[in-house]
Amino acid sequence: MTREELLQRISIRPDVCFGKPCIRGHRIWVSLVLDMLASGVTVTELLADYPQLEEADILACLAYGAEMSRERYFDLPLGRTA
């Protein structure tokens, strides 16, 4: 599946979830999926917790996050050195 095909699985509608990016046809926020992955939840666990999703939906969230990181930057605090 191409990046463009994956990104078509993401929808942003002002009348759904306050306009937050969601997996198309669901009210599952892209940020929720990314947060869960970042917290160590596996794709297998996500699919078990959200059986309505497909693996391609999770890949779509990753593709969307990658696109957003090309456009926006978030300053991270520098770690302390010893």
Secondary structure as GFF3:
##gff-version 3
##sequence-region A 1 82
A	DSSP	alpha_helix	3	7	.	.	.	ID=ss1
A	DSSP	beta_strand	10	11	.	.	.	ID=ss2
A	DSSP	three_ten_helix	17	19	.	.	.	ID=ss3
A	DSSP	beta_strand	22	23	.	.	.	ID=ss4
A	DSSP	alpha_helix	30	38	.	.	.	ID=ss5
A	DSSP	alpha_helix	43	49	.	.	.	ID=ss6
A	DSSP	alpha_helix	55	71	.	.	.	ID=ss7
###
